[in-house]
């Protein structure tokens, strides 16, 4: 990952991770700033243009860092479900991504005060076991060679038996080692979806191969058929995808599977539509229910049931988690 411009908060210069990141991109133009929001939250940004020329912002995060899991996300049966935001925005450019409606900028933010995240988690662990999704606001595994954030969360899991961490990715990462309470979640989509809507991500064949190798290495692996996107001939596309997965992976060895149709906060959708007026996925005529934009109820049900039915030929239904 290369960044031509790196903005650094004044106080972030005192952190070892800042110096480590800067040393890996020696040719970048470094710009000192007072606060990351001065750049990230400024008015009248052109987020689509920024995506092709992403800048990196290195900052210190105050306030809340660990959040209760959102209703549009799956808890996989875990009671204390949280997500962490140690980075903001993603190196990939998925047209349907809710981050396009959540943030005013396409630039990436890396927070370097990871010890504060450690303290936050340890404080919450006093109330009992936690399930933390660490990669909802970014792809930590794709960025790990630069930031080391995925390694941080793996170390947290390694040293805290009552912490379960999910690292979700659309990269074809090599997984080494077996940490029992780390789940590597590979999002897989039909080739048609990848080519049309998932710019810069790894080919789906490479993701499937990486997931297979991770299982062989003894890691816990989750496959995420989420979000299911309504494309022409979607049944044929998802049938082919699941066939490709089953040909490369013994699906019975998966920890579990996630299935969910596209859904997004209606507020985020409205912002996406303003920022991306040509977006095919943003301008679908979704139904709004309880503040969430989603496909029509019959379509939503049909898509989830169809994909689950295909998966049940290879994996027990108790391992298939759906979004409702």
C-alpha positions as CSV (number, residue, x, y, z in Angstrom):
1,X,0.0,0.0,0.0
2,X,1.5,3.3,-1.1
3,X,0.3,6.8,0.0
4,X,1.7,9.9,-1.6
5,X,0.5,12.1,1.3
6,X,0.5,11.3,5.0
7,X,-1.2,13.6,7.5
8,X,0.1,13.2,11.1
9,X,-1.4,14.6,14.2
10,X,1.2,16.5,16.3
11,X,0.7,14.3,19.3
12,X,0.9,11.1,17.2
13,X,4.6,11.7,16.4
14,X,5.5,10.4,19.9
15,X,4.2,6.9,19.2
16,X,6.5,4.1,18.0
17,X,3.9,2.9,15.5
18,X,3.9,6.3,13.8
19,X,7.6,6.1,13.2
20,X,7.3,2.5,12.0
21,X,4.6,3.4,9.5
22,X,6.5,6.4,8.2
23,X,9.7,4.4,7.8
24,X,7.8,2.1,5.4
25,X,6.7,4.9,3.2
26,X,9.8,7.1,3.1
27,X,8.9,9.0,-0.1
28,X,5.5,10.2,1.1
29,X,4.9,13.9,1.7
30,X,4.3,14.2,5.5
31,X,2.0,17.0,6.7
32,X,1.7,17.9,10.3
33,X,-1.9,18.6,11.6
34,X,-3.5,19.4,14.9
35,X,-6.4,16.9,14.7
36,X,-7.4,14.2,12.2
37,X,-10.9,15.6,12.0
38,X,-9.5,18.8,10.5
39,X,-8.7,16.8,7.4
40,X,-11.1,13.9,7.6
41,X,-14.3,15.8,8.4
42,X,-13.8,18.9,6.4
43,X,-16.7,20.1,4.2
44,X,-17.2,19.7,0.5
45,X,-14.8,16.7,0.0
46,X,-14.9,14.7,-3.2
47,X,-14.9,11.2,-1.8
48,X,-15.0,9.3,-5.1
49,X,-11.9,11.3,-6.4
50,X,-10.1,10.7,-3.1
51,X,-10.5,6.9,-3.5
52,X,-8.1,7.0,-6.5
53,X,-5.6,9.1,-4.6
54,X,-6.0,8.0,-1.0
55,X,-4.1,9.9,1.7
56,X,-3.2,8.3,5.1
57,X,-4.0,10.1,8.3
58,X,-2.1,9.0,11.5
59,X,-3.9,9.9,14.7
60,X,-4.6,9.3,18.3
61,X,-8.2,8.3,19.2
62,X,-9.8,9.7,22.3
63,X,-13.2,8.9,23.7
64,X,-15.0,5.7,22.6
65,X,-13.0,3.1,20.8
66,X,-15.0,-0.1,21.4
67,X,-18.7,0.0,20.5
68,X,-21.7,-2.3,21.0
69,X,-22.4,-4.3,17.8
70,X,-24.9,-2.7,15.5
71,X,-28.3,-4.3,14.7
72,X,-27.4,-4.7,11.0
73,X,-24.4,-6.9,12.0
74,X,-24.5,-10.5,13.1
75,X,-23.5,-11.5,16.6
76,X,-23.2,-15.3,15.8
77,X,-24.9,-16.1,19.1
78,X,-22.5,-14.1,21.2
79,X,-24.0,-12.2,24.1
80,X,-21.4,-9.4,24.6
81,X,-20.9,-8.4,20.9
82,X,-18.7,-5.4,20.2
83,X,-16.8,-3.9,17.3
84,X,-13.6,-2.0,17.4
85,X,-12.5,1.0,15.3
86,X,-8.7,1.1,15.4
87,X,-8.7,2.2,11.7
88,X,-11.2,4.1,9.6
89,X,-11.9,3.5,5.9
90,X,-10.6,0.7,3.7
91,X,-8.0,0.2,0.9
92,X,-10.7,-1.4,-1.2
93,X,-13.5,0.3,-3.0
94,X,-16.7,-1.7,-2.8
95,X,-19.6,0.3,-4.4
96,X,-22.1,-1.0,-1.9
97,X,-19.9,-0.4,1.2
98,X,-21.7,1.4,4.1
99,X,-18.6,3.3,4.8
100,X,-19.4,5.5,1.8
101,X,-22.4,6.8,3.7
102,X,-20.8,6.8,7.1
103,X,-17.7,8.9,6.4
104,X,-17.4,12.2,4.5
105,X,-13.9,11.2,3.3
106,X,-12.3,8.3,1.4
107,X,-8.9,8.9,3.1
108,X,-7.8,6.3,5.6
109,X,-7.2,6.9,9.3
110,X,-4.8,4.8,11.4
111,X,-4.9,5.2,15.2
112,X,-1.6,4.5,16.9
113,X,-2.6,4.5,20.6
114,X,-3.3,0.8,20.6
115,X,-2.5,0.4,24.3
116,X,-5.6,2.4,25.0
117,X,-7.6,-0.1,23.0
118,X,-6.0,-2.9,25.1
119,X,-7.0,-1.1,28.3
120,X,-10.6,-0.6,26.9
121,X,-10.9,-4.3,26.1
122,X,-9.5,-5.4,29.5
123,X,-11.9,-3.1,31.3
124,X,-14.9,-4.6,29.4
125,X,-13.7,-8.1,30.0
126,X,-14.2,-7.6,33.7
127,X,-18.0,-8.0,32.9
128,X,-17.5,-11.3,31.1
129,X,-16.4,-12.8,27.8
130,X,-16.4,-10.5,24.7
131,X,-16.8,-11.1,21.0
132,X,-15.1,-8.3,19.1
133,X,-15.3,-7.7,15.3
134,X,-12.1,-5.7,14.7
135,X,-12.4,-5.2,10.9
136,X,-15.8,-3.7,10.3
137,X,-14.6,-0.2,9.5
138,X,-11.6,-1.3,7.5
139,X,-9.7,-4.4,6.4
140,X,-7.0,-4.9,9.0
141,X,-5.6,-8.0,7.4
142,X,-5.1,-6.2,4.1
143,X,-3.3,-3.3,5.9
144,X,-1.4,-5.4,8.4
145,X,2.0,-5.3,6.7
146,X,1.9,-1.5,7.1
147,X,0.1,-1.0,10.4
148,X,0.4,-4.2,12.4
149,X,-3.2,-3.8,13.6
150,X,-4.2,-7.3,12.8
151,X,-1.2,-8.6,14.7
152,X,-2.2,-6.4,17.7
153,X,-5.7,-8.0,17.8
154,X,-4.3,-11.5,17.4
155,X,-2.0,-10.9,20.3
156,X,-4.9,-9.6,22.3
157,X,-6.7,-12.9,21.7
158,X,-3.6,-14.9,22.4
159,X,-3.3,-13.3,25.8
160,X,-7.0,-13.1,26.8
161,X,-8.8,-16.5,26.8
162,X,-12.2,-14.9,27.2
163,X,-11.8,-12.6,24.2
164,X,-13.0,-13.9,20.7
165,X,-11.8,-11.8,17.8
166,X,-13.1,-11.8,14.2
167,X,-10.8,-10.5,11.4
168,X,-12.9,-10.0,8.3
169,X,-11.2,-9.5,4.9
170,X,-11.5,-9.4,1.1
171,X,-7.8,-10.0,0.7
172,X,-6.1,-13.2,-0.1
173,X,-4.0,-13.2,3.1
174,X,-1.7,-16.0,4.2
175,X,-2.8,-17.2,7.7
176,X,-0.1,-18.6,9.9
177,X,-0.4,-20.2,13.3
178,X,-3.5,-21.3,15.1
179,X,-5.0,-19.0,17.8
180,X,-8.2,-20.8,19.0
181,X,-10.1,-17.5,19.7
182,X,-9.4,-15.8,16.4
183,X,-11.8,-16.2,13.5
184,X,-10.6,-15.4,10.0
185,X,-13.7,-14.4,8.1
186,X,-13.3,-14.3,4.3
187,X,-16.0,-12.5,2.5
188,X,-16.8,-14.2,-0.8
189,X,-18.9,-12.9,-3.7
190,X,-19.7,-14.2,-7.2
191,X,-17.1,-13.2,-9.8
192,X,-19.8,-10.9,-11.4
193,X,-20.1,-9.0,-8.1
194,X,-16.4,-8.7,-7.6
195,X,-15.8,-7.3,-11.1
196,X,-18.7,-4.8,-11.0
197,X,-18.7,-3.7,-7.3
198,X,-15.5,-4.7,-5.4
199,X,-12.7,-2.7,-6.9
200,X,-9.1,-3.4,-5.7
201,X,-10.2,-6.6,-3.8
202,X,-8.5,-9.9,-4.3
203,X,-10.1,-12.2,-6.9
204,X,-12.7,-14.5,-5.3
205,X,-10.7,-17.6,-6.4
206,X,-7.7,-16.2,-4.4
207,X,-9.8,-15.6,-1.3
208,X,-11.2,-19.1,-1.5
209,X,-7.7,-20.5,-1.8
210,X,-6.5,-18.5,1.1
211,X,-9.4,-19.7,3.2
212,X,-8.6,-23.3,2.3
213,X,-5.0,-22.9,3.3
214,X,-6.0,-21.2,6.6
215,X,-8.1,-24.2,7.5
216,X,-5.3,-26.6,6.6
217,X,-3.0,-24.4,8.9
218,X,-5.5,-25.1,11.8
219,X,-7.1,-21.7,11.9
220,X,-10.8,-21.0,12.5
221,X,-12.3,-19.9,9.3
222,X,-15.7,-18.3,8.6
223,X,-17.0,-17.8,5.0
224,X,-19.2,-14.7,4.6
225,X,-21.8,-14.7,1.8
226,X,-22.7,-11.2,3.0
227,X,-23.9,-9.0,1.5
228,X,-25.8,-11.0,-1.2
229,X,-26.3,-8.6,-4.1
230,X,-29.2,-8.8,-6.4
231,X,-27.6,-9.0,-9.8
232,X,-29.1,-10.4,-13.0
233,X,-29.1,-14.3,-12.8
234,X,-28.2,-14.0,-9.1
235,X,-29.3,-17.6,-8.4
236,X,-26.9,-18.9,-11.1
237,X,-24.1,-16.7,-9.8
238,X,-24.4,-17.8,-6.2
239,X,-24.8,-21.5,-7.1
240,X,-21.6,-21.3,-9.0
241,X,-19.8,-19.5,-6.2
242,X,-20.8,-22.1,-3.6
243,X,-19.8,-24.8,-6.0
244,X,-16.4,-23.2,-6.3
245,X,-16.1,-23.0,-2.5
246,X,-17.1,-26.6,-2.0
247,X,-14.6,-27.7,-4.7
248,X,-11.7,-26.1,-2.8
249,X,-12.8,-26.3,0.8
250,X,-14.3,-29.1,2.9
251,X,-17.1,-26.8,4.1
252,X,-17.8,-29.1,7.0
253,X,-14.5,-27.9,8.5
254,X,-15.5,-24.3,8.6
255,X,-16.2,-22.7,12.0
256,X,-19.4,-21.3,10.5
257,X,-20.9,-19.4,7.6
258,X,-22.5,-16.0,7.5
259,X,-25.4,-15.3,5.1
260,X,-27.0,-11.9,4.7
261,X,-28.6,-9.8,2.0
262,X,-27.5,-6.2,1.4
263,X,-28.8,-3.8,4.0
264,X,-27.7,-0.3,5.2
265,X,-28.8,2.4,7.5
266,X,-31.3,4.6,5.6
267,X,-29.3,7.7,6.7
268,X,-26.1,6.2,5.3
269,X,-27.9,5.4,2.1
270,X,-29.1,8.9,1.6
271,X,-25.5,10.2,2.1
272,X,-24.3,7.6,-0.4
273,X,-26.8,8.7,-3.0
274,X,-25.7,12.3,-2.6
275,X,-22.0,11.5,-2.9
276,X,-22.3,8.8,-5.6
277,X,-25.2,9.8,-7.9
278,X,-24.2,7.1,-10.5
279,X,-24.0,4.2,-8.0
280,X,-26.1,1.3,-9.2
281,X,-26.3,-0.3,-5.7
282,X,-27.1,3.0,-3.9
283,X,-30.0,3.8,-6.2
284,X,-31.8,0.5,-6.1
285,X,-35.4,1.1,-4.8
286,X,-35.0,-0.4,-1.4
287,X,-37.6,-0.8,1.3
288,X,-37.0,1.1,4.5
289,X,-37.9,-0.8,7.7
290,X,-36.9,0.4,11.2
291,X,-34.4,2.8,9.7
292,X,-32.7,0.1,7.6
293,X,-32.8,0.0,3.8
294,X,-33.1,-3.5,2.4
295,X,-34.5,-5.5,-0.4
296,X,-38.3,-6.2,-0.6
297,X,-39.3,-8.7,2.1
298,X,-40.1,-11.5,-0.4
299,X,-36.9,-10.9,-2.3
300,X,-34.8,-10.8,0.9
301,X,-36.3,-14.0,2.1
302,X,-35.9,-15.8,-1.2
303,X,-32.3,-14.8,-1.5
304,X,-31.3,-15.9,2.0
305,X,-33.2,-19.1,1.8
306,X,-31.8,-20.0,-1.6
307,X,-28.2,-19.5,-0.5
308,X,-28.8,-21.3,2.8
309,X,-30.3,-24.2,0.9
310,X,-27.2,-24.5,-1.3
311,X,-24.9,-24.4,1.7
312,X,-26.9,-27.0,3.7
313,X,-25.8,-29.6,1.1
314,X,-22.3,-29.1,2.5
315,X,-22.6,-27.9,6.1
316,X,-24.9,-28.4,9.0
317,X,-27.7,-25.8,9.4
318,X,-26.5,-25.1,12.9
319,X,-23.4,-23.6,11.4
320,X,-25.2,-21.2,9.1
321,X,-26.0,-17.8,10.6
322,X,-28.4,-15.4,8.8
323,X,-29.3,-11.8,9.2
324,X,-32.9,-10.9,10.0
